[in-house]
Amino acid sequence: MDAYLSTGLVSNIKDLRILSYMWLSATVCLILDTLHNLPEEEVHIWRRKRSITKFLYFVTRYWTLGCMVINTIANSTVQMSLEVCNMFLIFASTLGGTTIPSMSVDFNLAFRVVALHSGGTKLKTFLAFLLVVELSLQMYVGLKISKALSKEAFLAPAGLPLPGCLSSASIASSLPAWVVNIGVTGMGYAFCKHQVQLLK
């Protein structure tokens, strides 16, 4: 039994290390991409007049970058404070997770669909309904999961190099939010592609 437990523990440590390396490498790639494209972004984005699309671009680009940095720090260090872990788990499940970037992408797609379709009232109402349902579901699921994660949070036992904020809670209830998000994004993309082909 002891050998089984120690094997499982070593496996978990390796998995958490790999996860922390993945966060670090993805964050470094995103920072390098941001720095590499900054001159072109300054010309084509920063100098344009204010618009909702420009705002959504900045949210998608820089909010995501900030969240990636926070997630990388949290997932690459051994945590010493349960309070800090609880705050991080709540942040990562709601504002610091995928909700804001994915919703800004879907809003951007909705604007493009309306622009390509010459914006009928029924279409606008349908898209607004989809976005409200998606946002409501994402926020509800995010809050529900954040409560479960913070309730079941624990620190790594002393002497064990387990990075990140640990929790034994299940996140299986996030599946409906993912399905709706992928469905709305897929519909928006397919509709944009169809409209562009009609314009050719």
N, C-alpha and C positions, 0 to 999 in steps of 0.2 A: 504493500500500500504506500509506503514511504517513497519507494522508487517511482511509483506511478505519479504521486503528487509532485515530486521534484522534477520529473520529466515534463509534466504539465506546466509547472512554474517556469521552467527554462523556456518552454515553447511560448508562453505568454510574454516573457521578457523580450524574446526575439521579435515577436509580432509587434509589440509596442515600439521597439527600436526601429523596425522597418517603417511603421506608421510615422514616427517622428522624422525619419529621413525623407519619406515621401512629402510630408508637409514642408520640410526645409527646401527640398529640390524644387517643388512646385512654386514656392514663394520666391526663390532666387530667380527662376525662369520668368515669373511675372514681373519682378522688379527690373530685370534686364530688358524685357520687352518694353516696359514702360519708359525706361531711360533711352532705349534705342529709338523709339518712335516719338519721343518728346518734341524734337524739332518740327516734324511733319504735323504732329498734333497741334503745336502752337500756331502754325500757319492755317491749318484747315478747320480746327475746332475752336481754339481759344479766341481767335479774332472774330469769329462769327457773332452775330447778334444773339441775344438771349432767346432761348426757345425751350419748349418742354423736351424736345429731342436732345438738345445739348445738355440739359439738366440730367436726363436719364443716362446719357453717355457717361457723364462724370460720376453718377451714382454707381453705375455698373463697373466703371474702370477703377475709381479710387476708393470707394467704400469696400469693394471686394479686396483690393490690395491691403487696406488697413486691417480688414478681418483676417486675411491670410497671415499677416505678420503676427497678430494677436494669437491666432490658432497655432502658429508655428512655435511661438514662445511657450505657450501653455502645454503643447504636446511634446516639447523637446526637453523639458526640465522636470526634475522630480519635485512634486509639489509638497510644501510643508504646512500649508494652511487650508483647512477644510472650508473656511469662509470664502477664501479666494476661489477655491474650486467650485463652490456653489454659485458664486457670482459668474464665473466663467461658463459653467454649464448652462445657466439661464441665458446668458448672452449668446452663446454658440447655438442654442436651440431656437432662438427668436431672431434678434437683430443681426447677430454675427454669423448666422448660418447662410443657407442658400436662399432664404425668403426674399430679401431685398434685391439681390442681383437677378434672380430668376424673374421676379415680378417686373423689374425695370425692363428686362428683355421682352417680356410679354406685352407691356405697355407700348414699347417701341414697335413691336410687330403689329399691334392693333392700329397704331397711327399710320403705319405703312399700308395696311389693308384698306383703311378708310380712304387714304390718299389715292391708292390705285383704283379703288372702286367708285370714285367720285362721291363717296360718303352719303349713302342713303340712310334715312332715319331708322329703319328696321335693322340694318346692319350695325349701326352705332349702338342701338339698344341691346342687341344680341351680344356684341363684344363687351359692352359695359357690364352686362349681366355675368358673362363668363369671368371677367376680371374680378368682379366683386366676390363671386363664389370662390374663385381660386384664392384670393387674398384672405378671405374669411377663414377658409379651410386651413390654409397655411399657418395663419396666426393661432387658430384654435389648437391645431396639432402641435405647433411649436411650444405654446404655453403648457399644454398637457404633458408633453415630453420633458420640458424643462423642470416642471414640478417633480415628475417621477425620477429624473436623473439626479436632481439635487437632494431628494429625499433618500436615495440609495447611494449617495456619494461616500467614498471612503479614501483615506490616504494609504499610500504604500507602506507596508510594515517597515520599521526601521532597518536599515542595512540593505534593503532590496532596491536596486536601481530601476524602478518602474516609472517611466516618465509619463506625464500627462495627468489629467484629472480622471480619476477612476470612479465608475459607478456600475452597480450590478443590475440596473433597471433595463427593461426591454424597450427597444424603440420600434417594435413591429407596428405600433399604431400609426407610424408616420407614412405607411404605404399608401393610404388614400390620398394624402397630399401630394405625394410623388406622382401617382397615376394621373391626377387632375392636372398637375403642372406640366407633365410630359404631353398629355392630351391637348391642352390649350396651346402650348408652344408648337406642337406638331400641326395642329389645325391652322394656326397663324402662318406658319412657314408654307404649308401646302397651298393655302389660299393666295399668298403673295406670289408663289411660283406660278400658279395657274393664271393669275391676272397679268403677270409679266409675259407669259407665253401668248396670251390673247393680244397684247400690245404689239407683238412682233409682226 
